[in-house]
């Protein structure tokens, strides 16, 4: 199994040698890590990858090759992996989907999962009760339920899970991306407040012409301080999960914002803002910034811009412990309210087409929290958002 993984890494053009592969095997034999897919990932990357520029290639190979092998973080029941294979997936009709009963939130789901783990003795697929794959049970993967806990395996694309027990890696948005169009930059320029500052670096053409004329045609160059946009922007960006569908557009937006705003601070969140944010997705588990510290650090003169599709389970916004990745102490709505109370100039940019907003309950909730200051990531939407922020 590991030999094939080693060959896949080489196929991805990651410079790795037999010596490094043997080091990995020796470390495993010596038992330097626990039997955890997370710890194996760290060990494999440490021993096989010599240059961090190849981290992303390695992550892609690792994620593809070991897809479906995850450690359940919260309850850690001993679930045989072959139970979670993508088998017997069936297509449910709209009537079947509508007939599925919700269980009553994250706590009820976890309690029911614990009960099933005591009863279930074998793999199950295609049903509505047991932990399995391809059915309408709230527990497992590759099926459908309006409030599910995805355990291992792949998503069926419904994006209704309220907990996802797998360690996922997100990529930072590329702030140096070369834009294919200037439209985003032009829209962002509506949010400008210029002031003179610094050294005399800019040619004052009008005064140079007048001074030269007054000097009988002898060139008299006049300079003036260069102008800079004094607007301060705090950019909070959703990353990972359903936002993967919008990576290109949001990367362009981020790149344009870095060009247009001299005073730009950015942080990441996943799905909804909670008590912690981060600036590097690679270090998002051990280098976080408390959201309250951000509120304390940046003054109300900052323009607050959220960027995200607001597509998630409503529990992620409204409930403590509603996050899909960890047990948040306070509801996301609580932190959204704290942020917009501190930063009176705020807006939410949503890359999802505006035509689908009415069908997403979470978007409707977020629009209410944002006092209807949600705008699509289109030219008209960006211009409307910039006008709102300029008031």
N, C-alpha and C positions, 0 to 999 in steps of 0.2 A: 504493500500500500504506500509506504513512504518513498519507495524508489520511484513509483509513478509520479508522486507529488514532486520529487526532486527534478524529474525530467520535464514536468510541466513548467516549473520555475525557469529552467534553462530555455525552454521553448519561448518563454515570454521575454527573452533577451536580458534576463537578470544575470550578471556575471557571477556564477557560483561554481565552486570546484568540488571534486570528490572529497578532498580533505575537509572542507567545511561540512559536507554532508555527514562524514564520519564523526566529526565533532558533535553534531546534533544527536547521532545515534548513541555515542558514548554518554552524553548528558542524560539522555532518556534512560539508558541502562543503569546509570548511577542514581537515578531517582531524584534528580535535583528539582523537579516540579511535581505538583499534585496532578492527579488524573483529571485535568480541566482543559477544555478546548481553549480558554482564554490564556492560560499559562503556557500551553503548547505554542500558541500563536506568538507570544512574546519571545519564547525560547527559540523558535524556528527563525523568526526575523533577526534576532540577535546573532545567531550563528551563521545564517546563510547570506544575509545582506550586508555588504561592507559600506555601501554609499547610500545616504538617505534619499538621493534622487530616484532610487529604484523602489522606495517603499510602496508607492502607489501601485506599481506593477505587481509587486509581491502580494499586496492586499487583494488585488483582483483575482490572482491565481488561487490564493488561499481561500477566499470566499466562495469561489466556484467549485474548487476541488472538495472542500469539506462542508459544502452546503448540506444542511440537515443535521449536522452534528453540533448541537448547542448544549450548553449547561443551563438548567433551569435555576434561576438565581434565588427566587423568593422562597419556594416551598421545597425545592430539590427532591421531589419524589423519584424513586428509582424506576423510570419508564424505559422499557426496552426500546431501542431506537427503531427496530423494524415495525413497531406499532405505528410509527409516525411517517412511514413511507407514503408517497403520494399514490395511493391505490383507490380504486373504485370511485373516483371522483364523478359525481353526477351533476347534471345541470338542473337546477330547481326552477320551477315556473314562478312567475310573480305571485301567484296565489299561494304557493308553498312558502315563499319567503315572507309574505304578509302574515301567514298563519303562525309563524314562529313566535313563541312567547319569550319576552325578556325576563331575566331572572331578578333584576333589581339592583344593579350596580356592582362595582368592583368587589366589595366585601362579600356580597352574596355569591358572586362567581368563585371567589377563592375558597369560600366555605364549601360550596358544592364540589369543587375540584378535589378538595381534601377527602370528602366522602367517597367520591368515585375511586380515588386511589386505593382506598381500603377494600373496595368491592371488586374492582376489575382485575382479572387474572390473565388476559390475553389481548393480542392486537385486535382492533375492531375498525372497520371502515364502512362508510356509506350510511351510517345510522344517525339517530338523533339524540342518543343518550350518552354513550361511552366516549372516552378519550380516543380519538382516532383520526382518520383522514377522509376527506372527500364527502362529508355528509353535512348534516345540519346541527350537530352537537356544538355547544359553545366552546368545547375544548378540543384542541388538535390543530390541524392545518388543512389547507387546500379545499375547504368547504365554504359554507355560508351560514352565518348567524349574525343578527343585528348587533349583538354584544358578545363578542367572543374573547377567549384568551388563546392566542396562537402559540402553540408549543412546537418548536422545531419546524422543519420543513419549509415550504414556500407558501407565500400568500396567494390566495386565489384572485387577488386583485380587487376585492370588495372594499378593503380599507375600513372595516368595521371593528377590528380588534381593539379592545380597551387596555389590554396588556400584551406586550410582545416580549417573551423570555428568550432573548438572544442578544449577544453582544454585537453591536453593529458599529462599523466605522464610517464616519462621514468625511467628505472632502471639503476643505476650505474653498470658498468661491475665489476665482482667480481675479485679482484686482488689476492685473496687467494685460488683460485680454484686449486684443486689437478689435475695435468695434467695426462691424460691417456697415453701420449707418450712423449718422450724426444726430438722428432724431432725438435719442435719449438725452444727449448732452444739451441740445437746444431746449428741450423741455425743462431740464434741471436749471437752466440759466434764468428761469423766471424767479428763482429763489436767490436773489442777489442783493447785497448791500455793500457797495464799494467804498473804500476809504483809502486815502493816501498814507503811505508809510514807508520807512526804510530810506535807503540812499537814493540819490538822484540818478536813477537808472533809465528813465523813460524820456524819449524825445518829446518836447512840447512843440509840436509843429506850428501851431498858430503863433505862439510868441516868437519862435525862431524867424518866421516870415516877417513879422512886424519889426523885430529888432534888426534884421538884415536890411530892410527897406530904410529904416531910420539911420542906418550906418552907411548910407550911400552905396548900398550894394555889396559891402564887405560882409562876408558870412559871419553871423553872430548866433551861435548855437545856444539855445536855452533848454535846460533839462528840468524835469519835475519828478517828485517821488512816484514810484510805480504804484498802481492801484491794485488792491487785493480784495477779494470777496471776504467780507467779515462775518458772514453767516456761519454759525456753529451748528453742526448736525450730529445727532446721535442716532446711528443706524443699527437696528436690531433685526437680525435676519434668521428666519426659519431655515433649517437645513436637514437633509435626510428624509427618508420615508417618501411620502407623496411629493415632496419638493424635488425629488430626483427628476421628475418630468419637466421641470422648469429650469434646470441648471444653466443652460446656455443663456436664456433671457436674463436671469438674475445675475449671472456673472457679468454680462454686458452692463447692467444697471449699476453694479458695484464698481466696475471699472470707470464708468462715466462719473460716478459720484466722487471717486478718489481724485479725478482730474479737476472737477469743478469746485470742490469745497476744500479750502486750505485747512479748515478746522473740522475734521471728520473723525469721529470715534465710532468703532463698530464692534458689535458682539453678536454671538450666535445663540440660538435656542432651538429646541426641537418641539414642534407642534404648538406649544403654548409657553409663555414666560412663567417661570416659577422662581424659587429663591436664589438660584444660581444661573449665571450666564458664563460664556467662555469666548476666548478670542482665537483659539487654535483647536480645530476639531480633532487633531491627532492627540492632543493632551486634554481633551474635554473631561476626562475622568479624574485627573489629578491636578489640573490647573484651572480652577474656576474662580469667578469673581462674584461675590454676593450681590444680588440685585439691589439690596438696600445700600451697599457701599457705592454703587453707581449713582443712585439717587442723591446720596450725600456728596459725591464728588463733582457732579456736573450741575451747573446752575440752571434755573428756569429759562434762561435765554437760549438754551439749546433747542433746536427743532427736532422733535422725536419722530422718527419714521420706522414703523414696523414693516417688514416685508415677509409675507407668508401666504399660503393658500387657505389657511384657517379651516382645513379639512381634517377632522379628527372626531373622535367620540365626544359627545357633549360633556361626559364626565371629566375629560381632560381639562375643561375650562371651569367647570362648576364645582368639582368635588375635591376635597383633600384626598390624597392617595390616588388621584385620578390619572397621573402620568403613566404612560405606557412603559416607561423604563425604570422608574423608581418610585418610592412612596413619598410624594411631596407633602409637607406638613400643612400647607395652606393652598386653597384653590387657586388656579391660575387667574381667575377673575379678580381675586383680591390683589394680585400683583399688577395686573393691567390697570386697575383703578388707582393704585398708588403711583404708578408711573405717569398716568395722564393728569393726575392732580398736581404732580410736581412740575411737569412739563406742559404748560397750557397750549403750546403750539404742537399738535401731533396729527398724524395721518397713518393709515394702513394701506399699503400697496399689495394687491392680490393678483398673482399671475394667472389664476384660473379665469376662464372666460366668464364675463358678467352674466351671460345667459344661463349658467348653471348654478349661480349663487342661490336662487330661490329653492333649489332642491337639496341644499346642504344645511341641515339643522345647525351645525356648528358655526357656519358662516353667518347665519341669521343672529345667533347669540353674540358673536364677535362684533358684528355691525352695531348691535345695540350697545355693547360696552364702549365702542369707539364713537358713539353719538353720530352714527352714519357717516363718519369720515373714512370710509373705505373706498378705494379707487382701483380700477383695473390697471394693469401694467400695459397700457396703450399710450399713444401720443396724447390723445385727449385726456385720458385718465391722469397721466403724469402732470399735464399742464393744470388740470383742476386741483390736484393735490398741492402743487407748488403755490397756486393762488391762495388756497386755504392756509398754508403755512406762512404765507407772507402777510396775513392780516394782523 
